[in-house]
Amino acid sequence: MTGALLILAVTAAIGVLLWAWERFRTQRHGPSLHHHHDKSEESEVKSQVIEADDQRKTENGKRKTEPAVCCGLHAICEKTGQINEPPVYYDDEELDRFAGRDASDYNDEETEEFRDVLLTLLPSDAPGWSVSLEKRRINLPETLKPELELLLSEL
């Protein structure tokens, strides 16, 4: 009986400490966007996304072609610290000429250019390269997407 009370007391103390830490962190740094159970926070994030989307429209209602701030691969952006940074080049400046092309519009020779860069990357550079391509509006050829996903999954 004493052991059960001791376990209960320790669990309660840890719970109070975690609650106090979360409260302190929230007051100091603002609410975390990773808590999806908070509906008000989730709706605030959605409204910010809608506002950003509205700002990308021109007066005549057409969308601008510039990309959003983040590529959508949030875990990669956060891990590499490239959320608001300019794109990093991985000795692949020649790929800039493919900006705006559809992923299925590459011929074999152009696909090999991408493959050459992909195969010379260190595995740890693959997430950053993916983010860099996205920021530069360069679509990876369809045939190379599984290879990049395989490289990313090995991290």
N, C-alpha and C positions, 0 to 999 in steps of 0.2 A: 504494500500500500504506500509506503514511504517513497519507494522508487517511482511509482506512477505519479505521485504528487511532485516529485523532483523533476521528472520529465515534463510535466505540464507547466511548471514554473519556468523552466528553461525555454520551452517553446513560446510561452507568453512573452518572456523578456526579449527573445529574438524578434518576435513579431512587433513589439513596441519599438525596438531599435530600428528595424527596417522601415516602419511607418515614419519615424522621426527623420530618418535619412532621406526618404523620398520627399517628405515635406520640405526639408532644408534644400534639397537639390532643385525642386520645383520652384521655390522662391528665388533661388540664386540664378538658375539657368533657364527658367521657363519650363512649360510642360513638354514632356517627351512625345515625339510623334509616333513612337513605337507601341503605345498603349492603345490598341484598337477598340478596347471595350468602352472607352469614354466617348459617347456619341457626340457631345458638344464639341470636343476637340476634333473629331473626325469630320463633322460638318464644317468646322472652320477651315480645315485643310482643303476640303472640296471647294469651298467658296474662294479660297486663294487660287486654286487651280483654274476655276472658271474665270476669275478676274485676269489671270495671266493669259488665258486663252483669248479673252476679249481684247486685251491690249495688243495681241499679235495680228488683229484684223486691221485692214486699211479702211479708209472712209467708204469705199465702194463695196465693202462686204467681203472682199476676197482675202484669203489668208496670205500673209507674207511667207516667203520660203525659208526664213531663218529658223533654226531649230530652237526648241525650248532650252531652258538652262541646264537641265539634267537629261541624261540619255534614257532614264527609266530603269537602269540597272543599279538601283540605289545601293545595294550592298557593295558593288564594285566601286561606285563613285565614292562612297564613304571610306572604303578600304584604301583606295589610292589617293584620296584627298584631292580629287580633280573636279569637284562639283562646280566651282565658279572660276576655275583656272582656264587659261587658254590651252588649246590642244598641245600635247607633247608629241614630238616627231620621233619615230624610231627608225631613222635612216630610210624613210619612206615618202619623202617629199614628192617623188614622181607620181604617187597615187592621187595627189590633189586634182589632177586632170579628170578624174573619174567622179568628182563631186556631182551629186544630183542624178547620177545614172541609176537605172533600175537594176536590182540584183540579178535579174535573169538576162540582162543585155550584154554580157561580157562574152568575148570569144575565147578560145582556148589560150591564145598567147597572152591576153590580158589577165586571165585567171591565173596563169603561171606567174605573172608579176606579183600578184597578191600572195600566192603560195610561197614564193621565194622569201618574201618578208616574214610570213607566218612561220616558216621553218627555221629562220635564223633568230627568232625571238627566244629569249629565255622564258621558261614557263611562268616565272613570276611577272614578266612584262606583258603577258597575254591580256589580263584584264585592262591594263592601262591602254594597250593598243586598241582594244575594242572600244573603249571610251573615246579615244582620240579619233578613230574613224567616224564615230557617231557625231562628235562635235564638228568634224569637217564635212559632214553630210555625205560621206562616202559609204555606199552600201557594199558590203562584202558579197562576192559572187555566191550564188546559191550552193554551188558544189563545195565551197570551203566552209560553210557554216557548221556542218557536223565536225569537221576537223578542229575548228576553233572551240566548239562546245566540249569536245573531248579534252583538249588542252586545258580549258578552264575547269573541267571536272576533276582534273588531277591535282589541283592545288589544295 
